[in-house]
């Protein structure tokens, strides 16, 4: 019997999960990481600190396992730029998926129609945290760093490189913004479209389902407490492994992530490149994942906790439960990211708002409005997928809130089910690792290893017209976003 260790490197927490020979979670280690914001709109991480957190978490889990480790699988946050030199050392901090420094560049691409033309090839809308935008910004503001860089990795690619010494990108990581989705390869015409022909040398080799595995290097083995040569599996990035870990392995199934990003995604057989140029389409095992990951997720809940003087998100839920549905007429648009919003619409100028506020509103109404606003974003993303699933499987830190799950069921009209695993992304990496090492298929592994809790069922109530009203309020408010951007730019 062989155990496995799966790393899920999120934006704020690194998790390492140990699975015993039967596939049960037997050990979990977590390490926090820090997102720095050295300038307005910037979001960065120290790449070495991220690796150190991964190594510490894996060492802890490895020491707790009683069986030999058959493989290590890695999933992580996606997008961004994790630039390294030819020896694999960072040339500066990682620039993250939620970085907004290139928002003006993306706004220009969107308004000129260039981003829409790219969508017909790569199936993804432009966003400031994607490599093409960040690389363009660096070319203008920090060309020396680009000159010192040999490869642009993602977080998962960085960890894989640190473990194996190999530069690579999983198909999911490579999908946006430079992949020809139908051919599942880099598209030179996209580099040319964005004026990034010079960046082709930075793109790592794409690894498909048949080439996910490399051996653990001697140096990394010493740091992780594992034998040299242990198979390391480069799993898809986190929104894909989360879907897999929730059992979304067949076309038509849908998953919602209630995490740093809110994301609703559905598995499809082939990419639709002719629809509205919003959201992202990701090459995934068994097909393509049509996904709508927002910039604003549970960070909005953390912001609301600070605003209301609450200790944790559970307290926000308890406070929200004191309010009647509809928050006494208080509506909330939760677009709080400095980068604007990328799904299910793209607008770097988008900003949040409370609407309808009066002196009659109390803290409980604010808490309720925040949760309802985020719930309506989930419905907005689900509607954008065009899917008609029979249920919505949800995961992420926000899925621990029973109130939020009931709200999602009421607004979407679907049963909402949460997987039994504590770390769903790591479970998806585990399923990928089993398939990559030849043990089974992902579909069969999901049948055996994915377990779901009891559903939160939809109930008739006051939310039947809530989504329609939400769209109306957003449409009217969006006309103020350019003016607000102008006011922010004034000295």
Secondary structure as GFF3:
##gff-version 3
##sequence-region A 1 491
A	DSSP	beta_strand	3	9	.	.	.	ID=ss1
A	DSSP	beta_strand	13	19	.	.	.	ID=ss2
A	DSSP	beta_strand	25	32	.	.	.	ID=ss3
A	DSSP	beta_strand	44	45	.	.	.	ID=ss4
A	DSSP	alpha_helix	47	64	.	.	.	ID=ss5
A	DSSP	beta_strand	69	76	.	.	.	ID=ss6
A	DSSP	beta_strand	82	84	.	.	.	ID=ss7
A	DSSP	beta_strand	94	95	.	.	.	ID=ss8
A	DSSP	alpha_helix	103	112	.	.	.	ID=ss9
A	DSSP	alpha_helix	114	122	.	.	.	ID=ss10
A	DSSP	alpha_helix	131	141	.	.	.	ID=ss11
A	DSSP	alpha_helix	143	148	.	.	.	ID=ss12
A	DSSP	beta_strand	151	153	.	.	.	ID=ss13
A	DSSP	alpha_helix	155	164	.	.	.	ID=ss14
A	DSSP	beta_strand	168	170	.	.	.	ID=ss15
A	DSSP	alpha_helix	171	175	.	.	.	ID=ss16
A	DSSP	beta_strand	179	180	.	.	.	ID=ss17
A	DSSP	beta_strand	185	186	.	.	.	ID=ss18
A	DSSP	alpha_helix	188	193	.	.	.	ID=ss19
A	DSSP	three_ten_helix	197	202	.	.	.	ID=ss20
A	DSSP	beta_strand	205	207	.	.	.	ID=ss21
A	DSSP	beta_strand	213	215	.	.	.	ID=ss22
A	DSSP	alpha_helix	218	224	.	.	.	ID=ss23
A	DSSP	beta_strand	231	234	.	.	.	ID=ss24
A	DSSP	alpha_helix	238	245	.	.	.	ID=ss25
A	DSSP	beta_strand	254	258	.	.	.	ID=ss26
A	DSSP	beta_strand	262	268	.	.	.	ID=ss27
A	DSSP	beta_strand	280	284	.	.	.	ID=ss28
A	DSSP	beta_strand	287	293	.	.	.	ID=ss29
A	DSSP	alpha_helix	298	308	.	.	.	ID=ss30
A	DSSP	alpha_helix	313	320	.	.	.	ID=ss31
A	DSSP	three_ten_helix	327	329	.	.	.	ID=ss32
A	DSSP	beta_strand	331	333	.	.	.	ID=ss33
A	DSSP	beta_strand	353	355	.	.	.	ID=ss34
A	DSSP	alpha_helix	363	385	.	.	.	ID=ss35
A	DSSP	beta_strand	391	395	.	.	.	ID=ss36
A	DSSP	three_ten_helix	397	400	.	.	.	ID=ss37
A	DSSP	alpha_helix	402	412	.	.	.	ID=ss38
A	DSSP	beta_strand	415	418	.	.	.	ID=ss39
A	DSSP	alpha_helix	424	436	.	.	.	ID=ss40
A	DSSP	alpha_helix	442	449	.	.	.	ID=ss41
A	DSSP	alpha_helix	466	478	.	.	.	ID=ss42
A	DSSP	alpha_helix	481	489	.	.	.	ID=ss43
###
